[in-house]
Amino acid sequence: MKNGQGGFTLVEIAIVLVIIGLLLGGVLKGQELINSAKVKNFINDFKTMPLFIYGYQDKFKALPGDDANVTTHLGSAATAAGVTLLAVTNTTQGNGRIEGNYNSSTGTDETVAFWQQVRLANLASGATGFTTPASDMPTNADGGRIGVQSTAPITGMSGSYFVCSEGVQGRFAKQIDVTMDDGNTATGSVRVAAGPYTGTALTGAATTSIVDGNTYIVCSSF
């Protein structure tokens, strides 16, 4: 009498395991490609910021956000609601510095006017009305704020301008530093710190202290 019970053969089990392995490999490879694309996106943000500044200076002989003759260069749209006071009462206009915090949403800060002016000058894409500055400011690949300022955001950094991107996961922050700088997140022209940034210089975080899943602020000087 034949036994009615059946089972998988070793060959069948081996085939299933191979298929599972291929699927897992594909998922991991796909995630790796996504992460790599994100890092490239972050790095592109850092590299394009100097182009905005130098392009504006070449075109108007002034610093974007700090342009004392902005209405002459860009028209009345440069004093739209939200940044109206910049060309009228801000006494730091034309002093050669981009005043304010990189993550500001205050319409009277030059760091906010920076974005309106480079967009109106067709150097960058995005909204130009700035009736609600907070909603018109740019963000990075993870939705964190990105901006530029003239004061060092992290202790020990030196340069004329500092580009910062916040909400960056630790594993990406380390990869950005390896790609752009010296691989040490506490030294060099690219540094990493735990936020938030409120105007007081932060302390750089050592590479060994960075947690992959935590978020950080990454700043680059030039």
C-alpha positions in Angstrom: 0.0 0.0 0.0 1.4 3.4 -1.0 1.9 6.2 1.5 -0.3 9.1 0.5 2.0 11.7 2.1 4.5 13.6 -0.1 7.2 16.1 0.5 9.7 18.4 -1.2 12.8 16.9 -2.6 16.3 18.3 -1.8 16.4 19.7 -5.4 13.1 21.5 -4.9 14.2 23.0 -1.6 17.5 24.1 -3.1 15.6 25.9 -6.0 13.4 27.7 -3.5 16.4 28.8 -1.5 18.1 30.1 -4.6 15.0 32.1 -5.6 14.7 33.6 -2.1 18.4 34.5 -2.2 18.0 36.2 -5.5 15.0 38.1 -4.3 16.8 39.3 -1.2 19.9 40.2 -3.2 17.7 42.3 -5.6 16.0 44.1 -2.7 19.4 44.9 -1.0 20.9 46.0 -4.3 17.9 48.2 -5.0 18.2 49.8 -1.5 21.9 50.3 -2.1 21.1 52.2 -5.4 18.5 54.3 -3.7 20.9 55.2 -0.9 23.6 56.0 -3.4 21.3 58.3 -5.4 20.3 60.1 -2.2 24.0 60.7 -1.3 24.6 62.1 -4.8 21.6 64.3 -4.4 22.9 65.7 -1.1 26.4 66.3 -2.6 24.9 68.0 -5.6 23.2 70.5 -3.3 26.5 71.4 -1.8 28.2 71.7 -5.2 25.6 73.9 -6.8 25.4 76.5 -4.0 28.7 78.2 -5.0 27.4 78.3 -8.6 24.4 80.4 -7.5 26.7 82.8 -5.6 29.4 83.2 -8.2 26.8 83.3 -11.0 24.9 86.1 -9.3 28.1 88.0 -8.5 29.2 87.7 -12.1 25.9 89.0 -13.4 25.2 91.8 -10.9 28.5 92.5 -9.1 26.6 91.8 -5.8 26.0 89.0 -3.4 22.6 87.3 -3.6 20.6 88.1 -0.5 22.9 91.0 0.3 22.2 92.9 -2.9 21.6 96.6 -2.0 20.3 97.3 -5.5 18.1 94.3 -5.8 15.1 96.1 -7.3 17.3 97.7 -10.0 18.7 94.2 -10.9 15.6 92.1 -10.5 12.6 94.5 -10.5 9.9 95.0 -7.9 9.2 91.3 -7.6 12.3 91.2 -5.4 10.4 93.1 -2.7 7.4 90.9 -2.7 5.4 90.2 0.5 7.5 88.3 3.0 10.8 90.0 2.1 9.6 93.6 1.6 11.7 95.0 4.3 15.0 93.6 3.0 15.5 96.4 0.4 14.1 99.1 2.7 15.2 98.8 6.3 17.9 96.1 6.5 21.1 98.1 7.2 23.4 95.1 6.5 22.5 95.2 2.8 25.7 95.4 0.7 28.1 94.6 3.5 29.4 91.5 1.6 27.9 88.9 4.0 24.8 86.8 3.9 23.3 87.6 7.3 21.0 85.2 9.2 20.8 81.5 9.9 20.8 79.1 6.9 17.5 77.6 8.2 15.7 80.9 8.8 12.1 81.4 7.7 12.1 85.1 8.6 11.5 87.3 5.6 13.9 90.1 6.8 16.9 87.7 6.9 19.3 87.8 3.9 19.5 84.0 4.0 15.9 84.0 3.0 16.3 86.7 0.4 19.2 84.7 -1.0 16.8 82.1 -2.4 14.3 84.6 -3.8 17.1 86.5 -5.6 18.9 83.5 -7.2 15.5 82.3 -8.4 14.5 85.6 -9.9 17.9 85.7 -11.5 17.1 82.3 -13.2 20.1 80.7 -11.5 17.9 78.3 -9.4 14.4 76.9 -9.8 11.5 77.4 -7.3 8.9 79.8 -6.1 9.8 83.5 -6.1 6.8 85.1 -4.4 7.8 84.3 -0.8 4.5 85.4 0.6 5.1 82.6 3.0 8.9 82.2 3.3 8.7 79.0 5.3 6.9 77.1 2.5 9.1 78.5 -0.3 12.5 77.6 1.2 14.3 74.6 -0.4 14.7 71.2 1.1 17.1 68.3 0.5 16.4 64.7 -0.6 15.1 63.8 2.9 13.0 66.9 3.3 15.4 68.7 5.6 16.2 72.4 5.2 19.2 73.4 3.1 20.7 76.9 3.1 23.8 79.2 3.2 25.1 81.7 5.7 28.3 83.7 6.3 29.1 82.6 9.9 30.6 79.3 10.8 27.7 76.9 12.0 30.1 74.4 13.4 33.1 75.3 15.7 36.4 75.2 13.9 35.1 75.6 10.3 36.6 78.4 8.2 35.6 79.9 4.9 33.6 82.7 3.3 30.3 80.8 3.1 28.8 77.8 4.7 26.2 75.5 3.1 24.2 73.4 5.5 21.8 70.5 5.0 19.8 69.2 7.9 17.9 66.0 8.7 20.6 63.8 7.1 20.8 60.3 8.4 24.1 59.3 10.0 25.1 56.7 7.4 24.6 59.3 4.6 26.5 62.0 6.5 29.6 59.8 6.8 29.4 58.9 3.1 29.1 62.6 2.1 32.3 63.4 4.1 34.2 60.5 2.6 33.2 61.6 -0.9 33.7 65.3 -0.5 36.4 65.7 2.2 38.7 63.8 4.5 36.4 61.1 5.9 36.6 62.6 9.4 33.2 64.3 10.2 34.8 66.5 12.9 37.5 68.0 10.7 38.1 69.6 7.3 35.8 71.6 5.0 32.8 69.2 5.5 31.6 68.6 9.1 28.7 67.0 10.8 26.9 68.0 14.0 23.8 67.1 16.0 21.2 69.8 15.8 19.2 71.8 16.0 21.0 74.9 14.9 19.7 78.1 16.4 22.5 80.6 15.6 25.2 79.3 18.0 28.0 77.3 16.6 27.6 73.6 17.1 30.3 71.1 18.2 31.4 68.7 15.4 30.6 65.1 15.8 33.4 62.5 15.5 32.9 59.8 12.9 32.9 57.1 15.5 30.1 58.8 17.5 27.7 59.1 14.6 24.7 56.7 14.7 23.6 55.5 11.2 19.9 55.9 11.9 20.0 59.3 13.7 19.8 62.6 11.8 22.4 65.3 11.7 23.3 68.6 10.1 26.0 68.4 7.4 27.9 71.6 6.6 30.4 72.4 3.8 32.5 75.5 3.7 33.9 77.3 0.6 
